[in-house]
Amino acid sequence: LLKSALVYLGLVSIDSISQDGSHCIQSYLKKFCRRENVDDLGLEIISCSLLPTGSGMGGSSILGGCVISAIAKCVGILLDGNGDFSNNIIHSVLMLEQLLTTGGGWQDQIGGLVGGLKLGTADVNVIPLQTRVKQFPLAPETKRELNERLVLVFTGKPRLAKNILQNVLRRWARRTNDIMRTLEGLVKGAHDVIESLNGGDVDAIGTCMSEYWQHKKVMAGVDSGVEPDSIKKLLAVLTENNVISGGTLCGAGGGGCLAMLAKKGKSADDVRAFVDKSVVGGILPSFHGFCWHSCEVAEDGIEIQII
């Protein structure tokens, strides 16, 4: 990822790498960092993510956006051309992930790099891709209720999205009626979330989450393995016992993180207590590797600081 970020930002071209890999990097660094008169120039990049691999939380896209933004700031590359930093960094991460061959799109970086409640869209039949982000203010009481009821757990079952995405793309290429209806449902669901939260209807978000997950399973295919049996049973038991309003595995690969919305009047602690009790009582299997996390709405997006 770090190497791809440097290539994307222009340290070296792909052609120059393929033609001759023996050149000293010093001349490239001097030009890239705009320090032609400095001898023995170095560029140190340190990256860190607390998200496990295959979490489904868009970790690679978020980290990619942070790395690109930090390097650009360091060497004086402007990413806010036309005064639109958000859309520029979204497109930059899209290009970075093509260099990485991970098959990434543009949704993860919108979710992870732009703060608050937002709706991400792309213009139809426009090349190159044009993305748009519209942010919506959350009422304080709605944000407070979301922070109390949102539940995030790492299931201990990480999976990489690349292979499942390939299956999704093959199914999309066939354009069957089932797939077209599912895509329409995914688009409608995004608008339903915005409408529900604007109206302060937090309960509806749980329904949207569950519908979203059903759509994602259709896109991946019945035999894709996108939903482990243990997670399927967990969601069913929590729903049947009125512990949650809905839930979904995160990301294109279906996990490892599971996001849920506790029923009104319940909190993340209540959900965890019910799961622990159900495991002890034999209602649910033991979940090895489960890790519960706090989960809140992040109003601020990416921040870059010079120390």
ABEGO torsion letter per residue (X at the ends): XAAAAAAAAGABBAAAAAABAABBAAAAAAAAAGBAABBGBBBBBBBBBABBBGAGAGAAAAAAAAAAAAAAAAAGBBAABGGBAAAAAAAAAAAAAAAAGAGBBAAAAAAAABBEBBBBBBBBGBOBBBBBBBBBBBBAAAAAAAAAABBBBBAGBBBBAAAAAAAAAAAAAAGBAAAAAAAAAAAAAAAAAAAAAAAGBAAAAAAAAAAAAAAAAAAAEAAAGABBAAAAAAAAAAAAAGABAEBBBBEAAGOABBBBBBBBGBBAAAAAAAAAAAAAAGABBBBBGBBBBBBBBBABBBBBBBX
